[in-house]
Amino acid sequence: MSTGLLDALFWVAVVGCAISQLFILRAVFRTLPPRSSSPDAPSVPVPNRPQEIAWAILPAFLLVAVFLGAWRVMHPVTAP
């Protein structure tokens, strides 16, 4: 495969994952109730807001690390 095609495929994957991650974060922020609200039933646990946000952001950082690693493998730095 040509390098241009591989680069294009790489950037399509980056954009697709970024859009997906934005929708995941949007869903987390929209569905979490405000801190002051009480649950409808006493048996329903109240979600831990910082924990939910952290578990939504962690994959974004991991994806960045994976994409950076993939980019370095695709474009190795050669010694002069």
N, C-alpha and C positions, 0 to 999 in steps of 0.2 A: 504494500500500500504506500501511496505517496505521503510525504510528511504533511502536505497541505490538507489532505483528506483526514488524516489522523488528528491534526490540530482542530479542524472544523468539528469533528466528532467529539473531541475533548470539550470544546467550548459549548457545544449543544448540551452535553451532559452537565456541565457546570451551571448553565442557565436553567436547565430543567430542575436540577436539585435545589438551586437557589429559590426558584418560584415555589417549589413544593415546601421547602422549609419556611418560607414566608407565610404560606397558607396554614401550616402547622402552628406557627407562633400566633397567627391571627386567631385561630380556633381556640388556642389556650387562653389568650387574653380575653376573648369574648365570652367564653363559657364559665370562667371562674367567677363565682359570686363575690360581691364586695365583702370585705372583712366583717362588716357590722351585721350582715344578714344572718338569720338563724335558719337551720335546715327545716324543711317541711315536716319531717318526722324525726323523733329523737333517735331512731335507729339508723338514720342516714348519716354517715360520717362527713364531716366538713373537710373539704380538700385543703391541704397545706399549700397555700399560694406560692411561697418561694420554692418549695420542692417541685411543684408542677412546672413552674417557669424554668427551673434548672434542668429538669428532664426534657424540656422542649429545646433549650439552647445547647445542651451538651452535644447532640448529634450534629448541630451546625458546626461547632468547632472541630469535631471529628471529621466531618466532610471536608472542611478546609484543609486539614492535615493530610487527608487521603489525596485530595486534588493537588496539593503542593508536592507531595511525594511522587505522584504520577507524572507531573510536569517535569520534575527533575530527572526521572527515568527516561522520559521521552526526549529531553533536551539536555544531555549531559554536558558539563563544562569541560572543555578540552584544555589541556595545558599548552601554553604558547611555545 
